[in-house]
Amino acid sequence: MVRATSEVVCTPPRGGVSWSEIGGGALVAFGLTVLYESRLTGVFEQVRYLLSPHGHWDALSARYLFGALGVAAREGIGWLVLVGGIFVPAVLLFGNAFSVREPLLVFWRRWYRQVLGATLYGWAIAHGVMAVPALWVFSAETPRYEAALGVAVLPPFAFLMGCTLRQIFSMSLGRVLAILLPALVSLLAAPIVGKRFVLVAASPMLVLIGHQLLTPYLHRALRAARDERTRPDGQAAGIPEGAVGEGAAVAQAAVESSVEVGSVSEPPSAPS
């Protein structure tokens, strides 16, 4: 039943995912990630203190609370950058390699929005499912508390993404694992070594993907520039070659007709 629910929730519709739906998924994922990260920044403790009989709202409490919320928001943005900027491109890169093996630009145009939308909703669902168990099981005294909270959401997220990839690409479980495991390394390493280190380490892969995506456009631009240099003057000005020839013929006929008309209208000279 859990698998059927995950397939219904995370499988993109056949008509494609619109950017508005992706934006909605990003907002939901951002909100749940901020709520999840607020346990690390002390937001819950501050709210608990304000709601207690001894708590009171003052400038210092407001500064502490909004500062903790700002840190949680930055962490949420950082996670979404990793998910959308590293995890999804890695899934598409390895998914193309293990499935159809067509040009990456064609594969990217066909599946990027679908995979991005499913990933954002899967990320939100994983945080919603693990919010209460993880925050209740892990305490602040747990070794590597931040890393433990970051890793706790990966098993349900990996399960949801595995169901999604099997529905999208219709591939075996072994190939799904071959796609997911390299892509999940970035999310697994982020709470341990830091998100900035993961971004730097993943830059060669992003350069490779960008090269494959931009190469067709660069070749097209170079071909257009080369064709522009080899065209005749008339074609370079935007006039078709046939139109140039017709224009020259019309001009020559007009000159000849004006000469004939002038010769006919000129009266004969009187004899001296």
N, C-alpha and C positions, 0 to 999 in steps of 0.2 A: 504494500500500500504506500509506503514511503517512497519507493522508487517511482510508482505511477504518479504520485503527487509531484515529485521533483521533475518528471518529464513534462507534465502539463504546465508547471510554472516556468521552467527554464527553457523550454523549446521555443525558438522564435517562430512567429507565424509565417505561413508560406508567402504571404504578400509582402513580407519585409517589415522591418522595424523603422518607424519614423524617428526623426531627430527629437520630436517632442516627447515621445516615449522614452528615448534614451536620456533626455534631460530630466524627466520625472524619476527614472531609475537612479540617476546620479544624485538627485536631491535626497531620495530615500536612503540610498547607501551612505551618503555623507552624514545625514542625521543620525543613523544608527551607529556609524563609526565614531562620531563625536560622543555619543552617549556611552559607547563602549570604552573609549579612551578617557572619558571623564573620571573613571575609577582610578586612573594613574595620576591625574593632575590634581586630585583633592577636591573636585567639585562636590562630590557627594558628602564629604566631611563638612564642608562649609555650609551646604544646604541643611544638613542635619543639625549643625550648630545654630543656624538661624531659626530653625523650627523648634528648637528646644526652649524650655522656660527661661533659661539664662541667656539666650541669644538675643542680640539686638542689631539692628541695621544701622551702620554708620559708614563713613567714607572709607575707613580701612577695610571693613568687611566687603564693601562693594568693589574696592580695588582688587582685593584678593580673589573674589569670585569671578570677576570679569577677566582677570589675568589667567586664572585656571581654565576658563572657557576658551580664551584665545589660544592657549597652548593645545587644548583638545581639538580646536578647529584646525590648527596648523597640522596636527597629526592626521586628522581626517583627510585633509587635502593631500598630504604626502602619500597616504595609502591609496587614494584614488588615482594619483599620478602614476604610482607603481602599477596599479591594476590596469589602467587604460593605456599607459605608455610603454610598459615592458611586458606584462603578462599577456595581454591580448595580441600584440605583434608577435611574441614568441609562439603563441598558440597557432596563429595563422601561418607563420614561417614553417614550423614543424608539421602542421596539418597539411599544408600544400606538399611538403616533401614525402609524407606518408600516405597521401591519398591520390589526387588527380595529377600532380606534378605539371601544372600548366604555368604560364608566366605569372609571376607574383602579382603584377599590376591587375591582371584580369581576375585572379583569385581574390585579391584585396577588395576590388570594387564589388564583387558578388557577396562576400561574406563578412566584411568588416563591421557593418552596422549590426548585423544579426548577432555576431559573436560578442561585440561590445555590449549590446543591450542585455543579452543573456548573462554575461559576466557581472554586470552591475547589479542586476536583480539577484543573482546567485550570491554575490558578496553581501547584499543587504539581508537576504534570508539567513545566511550563515551567522551573521552578527546577531540577528534577532533570535535565532535558535540557541546560540551559545552565551547570550548575555547573562541570563540568570544563573545557569550552572557554573560558568566560569567565574563570575563575580562572587558566587557563594562558596565555591570550592577553594579558590586561590585567595590567600590573605596577603597582606602587605609584607609579612615576614617570610613569605615563600622565596627561596633562592631564585634569582633571575625572574622576579615577578613580572616585569614588563615583557620579557621574552616569552614567558609562559602564557600570558594573555594573548600575545600576538599569534602564537602557534596554535592556540586552542581553537580558533575559527577555521583553520586550514582543512581538517578532516571533513567537516560537512561541506565546505566550499568545494573541495576536490571531488566529493561524491556528486554534488549537483553539476559541476562542470563535466564530469565524466559522462553522466546521463545526457547532457546537452550535446557533447561532441558525437556521441553514438547516434543521436537523432539527426544531427545535421549532416555528418559525413558518411553515415552508415558503414562504419568500420568495426573491426574486431576489438575486443578488450585489450589485447596486447598492443595494438597500435594506439589506442586511446591512452594507455599508460605511457607509451613512448612519446606522446605529444605532451601530456600533462606534467610528467616528472621534471623535464628540463625547465618548463615554464614556472613550476611551483618553487623551484630553487630560489628565485628572486624573492618571493613572498616569505619563504622560510628563513632566508638569511637576513631580511630587513630588520626584524626585531632583535637580532643578535649582533650584527655588525653595523647597523644603521642604514637608513634609506639613502643617504647621499653616497655611501660606498657602493651600494647596489646600483645606483644610477651610473656611477663612473664605471663599474665593472661591466655593465650591460651596454655601454656605449659602442663597442665594436659591433655587436649584433644590430644595434639601431643604425649604425653607419651602413652595414651590409643591406639592411632592409631599405633604407633610403636610397642607396645606389640602385637597387633593383627596381624601385618604384619610379625614380626620376630618369633612368636611362632612356626609356622610350620617348619621353618628352624632349630630352636633349637631342636624341637622334633626329626627331621630327623637326626641331628648330634648326639644326645644322643642315638638314636636307632642304628645308625651305630657303635658308640663306644661300645655299649653293645654287639652287634653281633660280633664285632671284638674280644672282650674278651672271648666270649663263643665258638669261633671256635677252631678246633684242630690245632696242630702245623703246619701241612702241609698247611691247609687252611689259617692260619695266615700269612704264607710266600707267599701266592698268588698261591698255587698249589691246584687244585681241589682234592677232596677226592678220586674220582675214579682214578685220575692220580697217587696219592700216592700208592694206592693198586696195580695198574698195574706195577709201578716201582719196588715195592718190589718183586712181582712175577717174573719179568724179571731177577732181580738180583739173586734170589734164583735159577732159572733155569740155569743161566750162571755159578754159582758155581758148581751145580750138573754136568753140562756138562764138566766143566774143570776137575772135579774129575774123571769122566769116561774116558776122553781122557788120562789123566795121567796114569790111571791104565792099559789102553790098550797099550799104547806106551812103558810102562816099560818092558824091556826084561826079560824073566824068568832067574832065577839065575842058574848057572851051578852046577851040583851035586858035592859035595866034595868027 
